[in-house]
Amino acid sequence: MPNYLTNEELAHAKGLLDRMNDIFQHTVVGQEGLRRALTAALLAGGHVLVESVPGLAKTTAAQTLASAVSGTFHRIQCTPDLMPNDIVGSQIWNQERGEMVTQLGPVHANMVLMDEINRSSAKTQSAMLEAMQERQTTIGGVNHKLPSPFMVMATQNPIEEEGTYVLPEAQMDRFLLKEVITYPTPVEELEVLTRIDNGQIAAKSSATPITLPDVLTLQDACRRVFVHETLKAYIVDIVNTTRGAGPQPVAGLEQARARRRVPAWQHCAHADLPGNRPHVRPQPCDARRH
């Protein structure tokens, strides 16, 4: 017998998501698409690639999400001279102990921000492959598990900007979602100035952060949301439509780059949890087809 969500579990999940959203919206003005993408990827166990020009609160959004779930946060600023050991860690000689000791890199955190990932070389970008896929790093032949939950939010500048490297296909495949964010509206920019002036941006939210075990509970809730077989077939059709060259048979999918089927309905399931629905509808899948 399938172990679907009960009404009590659904209400509990909605309460946790509401607390996360309250903390996020207290600090970040607008950027609803980014908030939904980060939350969906976190609950689906995936990673997010964000493309935008600098200065649109991407770092603030990642820090806020980490604090909303009581998780650790590390930021890695990618530059052309960044080396793989700067990300995963390395072994250093301890003079007092007379032996090599392991120093874990900044990738060992619940939320990792890879800022301007396409300004680093392909060799450095590949250092993230094992961490993002296997949830572990290897230093000196020893595997080190990453904390759970673990999520990477990587940002990239538009590829036409000077000093950028194209992300290799293997690296792109590690991201569940890609979100392209634009400048806020004039009303939102005015709200940012108002919050800075009255101190609300720096003030702590009145909402209580959820815990890391709560995140694992939400991830389990997403896996237990009912998905009809017809809707699974619909998701597979969308994925197959995006593959290959030539004209797209379904209108509106020209920019689609879906790569993983199972998380597709998992982060669609996240979209229905706040609406107090224990099942997935076609609309969230349509909204996330890109």
N, C-alpha and C positions, 0 to 999 in steps of 0.2 A: 504494500500500500504506500503510495507516494506520501512523503512527509512535507506537505505544503504548510504555508504559514497560517497560524490561527489569527483571529481578530485581535487578540491581546498582543501577540508578537508584532503584528503589523502596526498597532498603535504605539508600541514601544519603539519600533524602528523609526516611525514618523517623528516621535518626540526627540530622538537623538539627532536626526537630520535637521530638525528645526533649530536645535541648539547650535549645531555647526553653522547653519546659514545665518543665524543671528550674529554670531561672532564675525563671520566673514563680511557681512553687510555693514557692520559697525565700523570696520576699518577701510574697506574697499568700496568706493563709490562706482556704481554701474558695473560693467564687465560681467553681466549675467552669464554670457556664453562661456567665459573662462571659469566662472564658479561652477557651472553645471559640468563642464568637461573635467575639471579637477576632481570634483566629488564623484562623478561617475567612474572615472579611471581608478580612483582609490578603492571604491567598493567592488569593482570588477577585477582588482589586482593587476591593473595595467599601468602604463606610463603615458605621459602627454608631451607632445611636441607643440610648442607655441611659437608662432611667427608674428613678429611685429617690429616696429621701430622702437628704439629705446625710450624709456620714460613713461610707460603705460602701466605701472604698478604690478608688473609680473613678479618681481621679487617680493613685494609686499603681500601679494596674493598667496605665494607659496609659504611664506613665513606665517601668515595668518591661518592657513589651513593646518599647518603643523601644530600651532598652538591650540587650535580648536579641537584637536584630537589628543592633546597632551603628549605629542611626539617630539623627537629630536629633529633638528633642522641643520643642514650644512649647505653652504653655497660654494660652488666651484666656478671661479671666473676663468673661462677658457681664453687662452692666448696662443699665438703660434709656437711659443717655446714651452708650453705646458707638456710635461712628460707623463706617461702612463703611471709611473710610481707616485706621482703627485696626486693621483686619484685613488688608486686602490691601496697604497701603502707600500712599505718596504722594510727590510731588515737593516738595523743599524748596530754598530759595535758598542756594547756597554762596557766601559773601561773598569768600573767598579766590580761588576760581576764576571768580567772576563769572558763574555760570550755574546753571540748575536741575539738581539731581541727584536720582536716584531712590533712595528709601529703602524697601526691601522690608519688608512687614509680617510678622507672626508666622505667617501661613498658609504661609509658605515653609519647610516642614520636612517630614521624612518622616512623623512622627506629630504630628497637631495635636489637642489637646483643647479643644473648645468647651464650657466649663463653664457649666451653667445657660443653655443656648441660648434657652430660652423666657422668659427675663427680658429679652432684648433686643428691640428693636422689629422689625417686619416688614421695614423698610428695611435694617436691619443684617443680619438673617438672609439677605436676598436677596443680600448681598455674597458669600456662600459658594457661591452657585449655580454661577457660572462655574468657580470653583476645583474644586469637587467633580465637576463633569461634564466640563469641558474640560481639567482639569489644568493650568490656566494662569490668570494674572491680567493685567489690563490697567491700566496706570498711565500717564497722559499719552499715550494712544494707542499705547503700545508693549506688546506681549505679552511676558510673562515666564513661562517654563515652570517648573512646580513640580518638585521633585526626585522621582525614582523609586526605590523605591516611595513612594506617597503615600496616606495614609489619615487620615480624620477620625473621631474618636470624640466625639460630641456627647452631653452629658448634659442631661436635663431633669427638673425637679421635677414631681410630680403636678399636673395642671392645676387642681385645686381649691385649690392654695396661692395665697396673696395675691401679687399682683405678677407674674403670669405671663401670657404671650401665647400664643395657639394658633399652632402652626407651620402655615404655609400648605401647601397640598397640593403645590405645586411643590417645596418644601423637603423634605417628607416623602419624595417620590419619589426623592430623591438617596441615600437610605439603603438599603443592601441588607438590613440586619437591624435589628430592634428587640429589645433584651433588657431585660426587667424584672427587677431584682434586689431581693432582700429581705434582711432582717437575717440575719446568720450564726446558726448554732445555738449554744446555750450551750457545747457542747464546743469549737466553733471559736473562740468569744470567749475561752475559757480558754486556748486555744493561742496566741492573739494576745498575751495578757498574759504568757504564759510566754516567748514569743520576744522581747518587748520587755525583759523582765527579764534574760534571758541574753545580750542583744545580737545575736541572730540576725537580727532585722529589719534592723538597720543594717549588718550584716556583708555582704561581697560573696559572691555565690554562687561555688562552686568550678567550676561549669560554664562553659565558654568560649562567649561570645556568637557567634552566626553573623554573617555579613557581609551587606551589602545585595545583592551579587551572588548570595549564597545564597538570599535571598528571591525574587529574580527566577527562580532555578532552580526553586524550589518552586512559583511561580506557573505556570511552564511545565509542571511535572510535573502539576499539577491539570488543565491543559488537555489533557493526553495520557492521562488516565485513561479507560479504556474505559467507555462508557455505552451500554447496549443500547437499541435503538429503542423497545422496549416500555416501558422505564423513562422515556425522554424523553416518551412519550405520557402516562405516569402523572403526571409533573411538570406537563405542560400541563393535564391534567384538574384537578389541585389548584389551579393558578392560576386557571383558568376558574371553578371552584367558588366562589372568593372574590369574584368580581365580581358586581355587581348587587345588588338588594335582594331581600327576601323570604326564605323559609326556605332554609337550607343543605342540599343533598341529601346531603352527607357529614358524618357525626357527628364532632364534635370540631374543626370548622373555624370556629366562630363568631367567633373573634378574629383570624382569619387576615388578613394584609394583604400578601400576596406581590405583587411588582410587576415582577420581571425574571426571565425564564425561563433565559437562558443562565447567569448566575451561580448559579442554583439548583442545577444539577448540579455547578458548579465547587466551591461550598463543601460540597456533599455529597461530592464527590471528596476534599476535604481530610479529611473525617471518616473515610475509608477508608485514607488514607495511613498513619497511625500503626498501623493494624491489619495492615500489610504486605499489603494487597490492591490489585491494579492495576485494580480495577473498582468501580463504584458499586452499592450494594445499596439496596433500597427503605427500609430502616430509617432511615438518615441523612436521607432526604428527608422521612419522616414526622416525625422529631424537629425538623426545621427548617421545618415548614409554617407556623409563626407568624411 
